[in-house]
Amino acid sequence: MERLKVAVLGAGGLVAQRLQQRLAHHPWFDLAAVAGSARFLGQPLSGVPWVLEEKRPALPDLTVLDVNDPAVVERLIDEGVRVAFSALPAAEARHLEPMWAQAGISVFSNASAHRRVEGIPLVIPEINAEALQPPRGGVLRHACATNCTLLPLVFPLAAIHHAFGLEAYTMRSEQALSGGGHPYMTRALNEGSVDADIPGEAEKTGAEFRHVLDWDGSSHLTCQRIMRADGHHVFVEATLSQPTDENALRGELTKWSMRQRLHDLPSAPSQPLMVEDNVDVNAHLFADGSAYPTQPDPAVDLKAGMAVVVGNIEMPDPTTVRFQAFNHNTLRGAAGGVVLLAELAYAMELMPSIGPHP
Ligand SMILES: NC(=O)c1ccc[n+]([C@@H]2O[C@H](COP(=O)([O-])OP(=O)(O)OC[C@H]3O[C@@H](n4cnc5c(N)ncnc54)[C@H](OP(=O)(O)O)[C@@H]3O)[C@@H](O)[C@H]2O)c1
C-alpha cells in the first residue's frame, strides 16, 4: 500500500501534537506538512514547544505553513498532499476546513464546527461506518470525528441498544483538563483548581449520540470538568426496552465488542470495549483492547488508549442498568479517533488518488 501524504492543521496545540505524534511512524500516512496560526508561522517544526508528556518523536524536517493561505493549499496539492487532519478551534475550522476541502485536500476534523452538517459525515468507525460516504459518490472531501465524551458513553449503550433496546439514559461525566486544550490545562494546573462547568458540552454530546446511533429516546446529560490531566469518565443509568440480568448484559457487551473489531486498521484497538469489574482511572487510561500498557509511546503503539473500558455494572431491576465507562480523551477521543476514521476511509477506497492532481 502506497503511503498517503498528509498535513496537520495546527502546530503547537494538544491535539495537533497528538496528531503529529501518531503520524510520526504511521504505516499508511506520511506527515508531509504542518500548517498553523501566526504563532509559529515560518518556524521549523522542531522549534515549536512540545506540549505532550511523552518525548517528541522523530518528526520530518518541516517549516510551519500558514493555514489561512490558499496558495499554501495549492502548493501542497502540487506536492502530492491529499489529506489534512484538522485540530483547529471551531471558529477557525468553520471557514478554513471548507477552504482546504474545496481546493482538493480531504479534511478529517476533530473540531465541532461541521459536526452534524448535511453532506459531512460524522462517524465513529465501530458505530456508524456506513455513514462514511461522500455526498455524491467519488472522493470523500470532508468528515468529522465526534466529541470526546461521546466515546465512553456510546460504546456500552450501542451494545445495550442492539441487544435489549435503549429507552432512555442519564449520564454524568467527569472530564479531564486536557479536553479544554493546552492553555486551559496549564492554567488549571498552575491555579490548582478548575471551574466544573463546560458550556455546551452536554447538549453537543447528547445530539451527537442521537446522530451516530440514529436513536430517538429520552436522555439527560451533565458534564463536569475535574482536576485530572487525561481521561473522560462517565456514570450512566439506562432504561432497557426488554428485561435482562447482569450476566446476560455483560455477555452482550463482550459479544458486541468482538463483533465491532476493525482488525485491519492500524489504529484500531484489538477490541473496542473492555468489560471489567471496576473502572480504574489510574490503571485503564491506555486500554488497547487486550491489556493496559502503563507508559506506552503513542508514536509507535497506535492501539494504546484506543479502547473504552466499562465496569461497575449494576442492575437494580431487570430493565435498569448502571455502569461507569472511561477512555483517553486526546487519543481515542481526538487525534487517535480521527486518524482511525481516515484509515477506515482509506480502507474503503474513499481517499483521493495519490497521483498528480487533476
Ligand atoms: N483536547 C481534546 O481532548 C479534544 C477532543 C476532541 C476535539 N478537540 C478539538 O480539537 C481542536 C483543538 O483542541 P486542542 O485541545 O488541541 O486545543 P489547544 O491545545 O488549545 O490548541 C489550539 C489549536 O488551535 C490552533 N489555533 C489557535 N488559534 C488559531 C487561529 N487563529 N488560526 C488557526 N489555528 C489556530 C493552534 O494552532 P497553532 O499551534 O498553530 O497556534 C492549536 O493547534 C478544538 O477544535 C477542540 O474542540 C479537542
The ligand as an ORCA input file, in Angstrom:
! r2SCAN-3c Opt
* xyz 0 1
  N      -8.441     18.300     23.708
  C      -9.321     17.355     23.423
  O      -9.463     16.362     24.160
  C     -10.200     17.451     22.206
  C     -11.047     16.401     21.911
  C     -11.848     16.455     20.766
  C     -11.798     17.568     19.975
  N     -10.974     18.604     20.294
  C     -10.951     19.754     19.389
  O      -9.670     19.850     18.784
  C      -9.372     21.233     18.483
  C      -8.019     21.581     19.106
  O      -8.116     21.421     20.512
  P      -6.823     21.374     21.460
  O      -7.243     20.629     22.653
  O      -5.622     20.955     20.713
  O      -6.639     22.924     21.843
  P      -5.274     23.745     22.142
  O      -4.287     22.898     22.839
  O      -5.747     24.992     22.796
  O      -4.721     24.087     20.688
  C      -5.359     25.031     19.866
  C      -5.001     24.759     18.422
  O      -5.729     25.656     17.602
  C      -4.843     26.317     16.715
  N      -5.239     27.736     16.604
  C      -5.474     28.604     17.604
  N      -5.821     29.818     17.103
  C      -5.806     29.699     15.759
  C      -6.064     30.590     14.673
  N      -6.443     31.853     14.873
  N      -5.944     30.117     13.423
  C      -5.575     28.840     13.194
  N      -5.285     27.955     14.187
  C      -5.413     28.376     15.438
  C      -3.488     26.218     17.337
  O      -2.576     26.160     16.283
  P      -1.082     26.792     16.434
  O      -0.415     25.864     17.360
  O      -0.590     26.766     15.033
  O      -1.249     28.159     17.008
  C      -3.541     24.919     18.131
  O      -3.080     23.810     17.389
  C     -10.544     22.057     19.026
  O     -11.476     22.291     17.994
  C     -11.148     21.101     20.059
  O     -12.521     21.371     20.298
  C     -10.165     18.581     21.377
*
